[in-house]
Amino acid sequence: MSVSSSRALVPPWLARPDDANVLDPRLWPASTHRTASGVVQIGGVGIDELRAEFGTPLYILDEDEVRARARRTRAAFESAAQRHGTTAKVYYAGKAFLSTAIVRWLTEEGLGIDVATGGELAVALAGGADPSRIEVHGNNKSVAEIDAAVTAGVSAIVIDSDIEVDRVARVAAEHGLVQPVLIRVSTGVHAETHDFLATSHEDQKFGIALADVARIAARIRQEPSLALQGLHCHIGSQIFGTAGFQESAARLIELIAALREDGELAVLNLGGGFGVAYTSADTPTDVEVFADGLVSTVAEACAARGIPIPALAVEPGRSIVGPAGVTVYEVGTVKPVAAADDFVRTYVSVDGGMSDNARPALYGADYSVRLASRASDADPTLVRVVGRHCESGDIVVDADYLPGDLAPGDLLAVPVTGAYCFSLSSNYNYVPRPPVVAVSDGQARLIVRGESIADLLARDVGASQEDTTP
């Protein structure tokens, strides 16, 4: 194998492990370990037991990990806010992963829920979320969705355009209600992330440009059925470091200072987007650092302008649920392929793929993988884990090392799949979506049923209707 060939196929961040059985604690739920038999166990339940009961592919969520991350995030922001004489609320970004079970977990931990569609709102309410702790987002909320939010009594609807001022005002007036709203602001801060994950630069679909906010605020204040609470911004997702958040916060405080001349703005929502580690090369920022940096920036900016510090809010999703999730697959085929010059890459095909994790295809996202059903002392081999779909871009893990004796029937586990895997799942190639199972204290329970081919056929009118031919 030539040096140039190997460098082209092995990402510069990926180091060959001495032992391909080792589980990097930065990537797995805290409860994860290998048993004496070599089986990976999460939440006190073995991967082999889970496969036997629920099959594969399978999404696993460690309930205790989700709750611990929620508590840590809430404590970090509430403590930082308290040090500066204000308050902070944490809303879980439901788009990362939403089910009635996770709504219950997070509301029990004191978090609110952030939703972006009528479907997400329905799940949040079905999960028992207090409507007064639900925020509603979206760049194209339908009248029906706005009506559902207003009548439910949500804490705020985030205004994303001129048209939404009219829509929300009209619906609230029809019900004789006054609806609290925030304005989503495009601050022009460019998050250092994938282009599709950056959501506050000027040329994209979300929010209202800085130059237009004063005009929108004036319009809202003229509507008796609307109550302008404050401003909102979300600069992107999977962000490491606080610089972008701090710059965005400073710009928003300057805007609040100007808008206060016509009325108080008591709330500043700084969004979410806190990054997590998907590989051993990732170095995410601790939530305490995010909290301290953001709140300190707001406090300093307010002090410089002689205005009170607003009540703060944030909307993390991935950083709470992402590292709590693991996806399990069964190996189907193992195929050596001549990849470059005399270098052979081993392709490992599994029984899932882009239908249960679209992020590698959408964003070129990197993941890690480990053999989960046994331990092996075979030499580590560079592999690419791929799915079963009819796309060459159907890649689950672009590059990692697995034991060289990998074989059909082995189980592989991919960590940090709690966010945006179930949410983005599809039925491409008519593949049923996997179930979601929660684990805790040695117990496993189904929280979202998987689909069967019969479920898919039931939606096809031609396949599901009875034969009425005489």
N, C-alpha and C positions, 0 to 999 in steps of 0.2 A: 504494500500500500504506500503510495507516495504521500509525502507530507502535505502537498497542496491539495490532494484529494480528500484526505482526512479532515483538513481544516475547513474545506468547503461544506462538508457534511455534518460536522460536529459544531454546534453553536459555541462561540468563544466563552460563554459563561458556564458551559456544561463540563464538569470535571468527572473523569472516570472514577467511580468509587472503588475502594478496596473491597468493600462488602456490599453487594447489591441488595441485601436484606435489610439494611439499616433504614429506619424511618426518621426523617428529619423532623424534629419536634416543632419546627416553625411552620410546617405545612399540614399537620394532622391535628385533629381534636386532642385535647390533653389526655383523654381517656384511652387513646390508642396505644397498643403494644402488641408484640408477638408473644404467643403462649409458648410453653415448652415444646409443643408439637410443631411450632413454626407458623401457625395460623394467626392472621391479624385479627385482633379483637377491638371493637369499638363500643364504648358504653357498657362494657361487660358482656357483649354478645359477639360470638365468633362469626367471621365472614362465611364460613362453611354452613353454619346453622341458618344464617339469613338466606343464603342461596337455596338451601333445602326447602325453606318455608315459603319464600317469596319469588324465587327464580332470579334470572338476570336478563337484561340489565336491571340494576336496582339503585335507586337513590337512597342514601342513608343520611339522616340528620341526627346529630348528637344533641339531644335536648338540653343537657346540662351546659354544653359549650355555648349554645345560643343564649341561654339565660345569663351565663357568666359574662359574656361579651356585652349583653344589653346592660347589665348592672354596672360594669366597668365604664361603659360609655356615659351612662346617665350620671354616675358619680363624678367623672372627670369634668363634665360641663357644668353640673350644678355647683361643684366646689370652686371651679374657676370663676363662675359668675358671682358666687357669694363673696369671694375675695374682693370683687370690684363693686359690690353693692347693687347687683342686679340679679335677675333670675334667668334660668335657661331650661328649655324643654327639648326633649329628644323625640322626634317622630321617626318611626321605622319606615324606610322607603319600601313599600310593598312590592314594587316592580321587581325587586331582587328575587324574592320568593314569597308567595302568599298562599296560605291555607287557613282554615278556621283554627287549626291547632296552633299554628305559629302566632296568630292574632291573640289567642288566649295566653300563650307563654309571655308574649311581650307586653301586653296590657297588664298582666299580673306583675311584671317587673317595672311598671310605672311609665312605659313608653306610650306615646300616641302613634297613630298610623297615618302614613301619607299614601294617598291613592291617586291614580291618574285616569281611571275609566269608571264607567258605571259598574262593570263587572267586579273590579277591585273594591269599589265601595260596597257592593252587595256581600262580598266575602268578609270584609272588615266588620260589617254590621252582623252578619251571621255568626261571626266568631265572638261576638259580645263586646266589641269596641264601643266605648262611650262616644256618641257622635260629636260631643263637644271637644273630643281629643282626636278628631280626624280632620286632615287637610286634603283639599281636592286640587290636583294639578291637571295639566293637559293643554295642548296647544289648539285643540279643536273639540272642545266640550259641546256635546249636542244639547239641545234644549231639554230633552228628556233626562239627560244626565245631570244637568244643572237643577232641574226640578227635583230629582231624587235627592241631591245634596242639600238643597235649601230646605226641603220638607223634613229631612232627617235631622237638621239642626247642626250641621258640621261647623267646626270652629272657624274655618276660613276657606274661601275659594280664591285661588291664585289667578288673578287676571293676566291673560297672556296677549291680548290684542284689543284694539278699539271696539271691535264687534262684540267682544265678551262683556264690555261695560254695559252695552244695551241689553244683551241677553240676560245677564244675571239680574240687572235692575228690573227688567220687565217681569221675570219669573218671581222674584221676591215681592214685588208690588202686587202681583196677582194673588199671592198668599197672605198679603197684609203683614209681611215680615221685613225686618232690616237685616241684611246679610253682611257679615264682616268679610272684607276682602283684603288681599295683599296684591301688590303689583310686582310681577316678575320682571326684573331688570337685567338687560344684557350689558354688563359693565365693561365689555371690551377686554377683559382679562383672558389671556389665552392659556388654558391649562396645558401642562406638558404631559400629554397623553395621546392616544390614537385620535385621529381627526374625527371619527364617528362618535367619540366619547367626550369631545370638547363641546360644551353647550352654552358658552357665554361670549363667544366671539361674534363679530357683527353679522357675518353672512351665514346665518343659519336660522332654523325655524322657530326657536324658542325666544320668548321674552320681548321686551320693549326697550328700544335703544335709549341710552342715557338722555339724549337730547329731547326725547318725546315724553319722558316720565312726568314732567311738570304739567304738561297739557292733559295727560291721562288722569293724573291726580285731581286736577281741577274739575274734569268731567265727572269723576266718581263723587266728588264732594257736592256736586250739584244734584245728585240723585238721592232723594229722601229714603229710598229703599236700600241704599248701600252705606256701609260704614268702613272707611279706609283705615285699616289698622297699621299698616306699615309696608315694608319692602321685602322682596325675596330675591335671591340670586342663587344659581347653581352653576359653577364654572366647569364642571365635567366629572368624570368618573375615573377610578383607579389612579389616584393622584398620590405621589410621594412628596413629602415636604409641604411646608406651610406658606411659602412665599406668595403663591397665587391667591390663596384664600385671604391672606392678610392684605394684599393690594386691593382685592375686590371689596373687602370690608371697609377699607379706608375710603374708597370711592363712594360706597353707599352711605357712609356717615356724612360725607360732604353733601350728598344729595338730600339726606334727611334734614340737615341743618338748613338748607335752602327751602325745603318744603314746609318746615315748621312755621314759617311766617304766616301760612294760611291754615294751620291746624296741627295738632300734635300727631306724631307718628310714634306709636308706643312699642312696635314690634319690628325686629330685624331677623329675618330667617336667612341663614347663610348656606343652606342646602347641605349636601353630602358629598360623596365622592372619595372618601378616605380609602386609600389603596391597601391591598393585602398582598402577602407573598404567595405566588403561585409556584415558584421554583426556588431553589437554594440560593440563587443569585439576587433575589429581590430583597430589598431592605425597606419595608414600610415604616412610616412614622407612627410612634406610639400615640394612642388617642389622647393621653394626658398632655403630650406636646402640642397636638392640634388644639386642644381646648385652651390651654394656657396662652398659646400664641394668638389665637383668634380673639379671645376675650380681652387680652391685654391690648391688642391693636384697636379694638372698638373703644375701650376705655380711654386710651391715649388720644384717639381722634376726637372723641366727644369732649374730653377735657380741653383740648386745643381750641374747640369752637364754643366752649361754654354751654354745652347742652347736656341734659341728663342721658345716662346710658339706657338705651332701650332694652326691653325684655328680649332675650335672644332665643333662637331656635335653630336646630340642625336636623338633618334628615339622612342619617347613615342607613345603608341597607347591606351592601356587600360586606362591610367590615364586621357586621354582626352575624350574618348567616353564612357567608361564603366559606370561611374556614371550618365551620361546623358540618359541612357536607362532604360526603365521599360517594363516588359512583363505582359500582362493582360490575365487571364484565367477565364473560367466559371467553377464553381463547378458542378460536375456531381453527385457524390455520397459521402456520409459521413458515414464511417463505423467504429464503435468501434471494436478493436481487442485486445484480451488478449495477452499482449506482454511479461510479465515476472511476475511470482508469481501471485499476485492478482492485478497487475497493468494493466490498459486498456489504450492503445494508440489509438487515433482517426486518422484514415487514411482518407484523403481528396483527392479524385480523380478529376483531372481537364482534360480539353479537349486538352491538349498539353503534354509535357513531354520531354524525352530525344531527340526527333527529333528536338526540337527547343532550347534545352539547354543541350548539352552533357557534360558539365563540372562536374556536380556532379558524373556522371558515370565514367568519365575519370580520375578525380583527387580527388574525394571525396570532391569537393568544397562545402562550406557552403553558403547558401543564407538566406535572411529574407523574410517575407511575411506579408501582411496586407489585411484585408477586405477593398475593395475599393468602392463598390457600395452603402454602407450605413454605418452608425455608429451603435454600439451596446453597451448596458450596461450589457450584459451577462458576467459572470465570464470567465476569460481567461482559455483556455483549451489547453493542449499540443497536437500538431498535427504533422503529417508527411504528406506533400503535395506530391502526387505521380501522375505520368502521366498515359496515356492510353495504353502504349505499352506492349508487351508480354515479359517483363523482370522484375524480382523482383528488379533489380537495377535501375529501371526507377523512380528515386527520383528527384523531383524538389527542395524541401526544406526539409532537413532531420529532423529538429526540430525547432519549433517556437510555439508561443502562438497565437491563434485566439479566437474570442468570441465563447462561448459554444453553441450559437444558430445558428451556421453556417448551411446553408441549400442549397440544389440544386438550381442553378440559381444565387447564389451570385457570385460576381466578386472578384477575388483576384489579387493583384498586387505584383510582385516581382521586387524589385529595383536592380540597378547596373547590368543590363543585356545588356548594350550597346556593350560590347566587347565579342567576341568569342562565342556568342549565334547564331546570324544570320550566322556568318562565318562558324560555325561547324554544321549548321542545315542539316538535311537529310530527306529522305522520308521513313524512316523505318516504316514497316507495311503499306506502301502506304498511309501515312498521308501527305497531302499537306503542304508545308512550309508557314508560316504566312506572311502577308504583313508587311511592315515597314512604319510607319506614322510619319511625323515630325510635331511638335507642336511649335507655337510661337505666342505671342500676341493674344491669343484667336482664332487662326486659326489652322486648321489641314489639311495637304495635304499628299497624298500618294507619297512616294519616291521609294518604291520597291513593285511591285504588288505581292499579295499572289498567291499561286497556287490553282487550282481546281483539282478534280479527273479527269476531262476531260483533263487537261494539262498533267497529269501523263499518262493517256491512250494514248495520242497523240504520246508519245515517244515509245510506244510498237508497233512494226511493225505489229504484228499479229492483234492487236486491231484497228489500225488506217488505215490500207489499205482497200480499197474498195473490196467488195466481187466480184471476177471475175469468179465465177463458172458458166459454161454455163447452 
